[in-house]
């Protein structure tokens, strides 16, 4: 069984069908799952019921839900056609309802794209607050991720967003900070105590020290993950660490379980064993 503070995103197994990907996560021993939805029919109750049943039967918790329309959020919410934002909030209610049905606490949000004209910070905050309120009405929390291709990939943007929306929740993703050209510590500092969810991964630099797109499983790269975790927890983070990599970043599924074991063994939050944990309490 994987340590209860470590989870996994079903996106690791894309393009496997979502239910099959979740089953693979469970088979590896993970009991905290982020579900990446991949199609409209997966938001319908029959499919949700099956996802819930499979996880319940293994004693697993669905922590978060990730919309497959994240790449279109710039057009849905932040275009010049303002009426679409309100309509899209109602469309996203389907995700929020699905998350609540599955018992998930968070729904992940990417936000506006760098390739689109910026609507301005006032409008951005207005739309985000409207969407967050829609999520809250369904009993879940909207959590803004730092995605390299989106405005949220910039620590300065996230810092300003935190200043304007005091109760905002963030998803911190290690690889996305690096893909955007920033140090993970800078993004952690920008998000501060509003980090509520973490995608954990590692990064391999090029032989010349270049910052190539080198996403790796935790423990398979060059990052000081112990330092990153320490910085997160000193900022007040108490949530789970969800392993999220791409399918090309591992050879066999067992590599992911081995990576989770490395997290458990190498970093101070995770006890070496049950007996070690018991000793620390004596």
Order of alpha helices (4+ residues) and beta strands (2+ residues): beta-alpha-beta-alpha-beta-alpha-alpha-beta-alpha-beta-alpha-beta-alpha-alpha-beta-beta-beta-alpha-beta-alpha-alpha
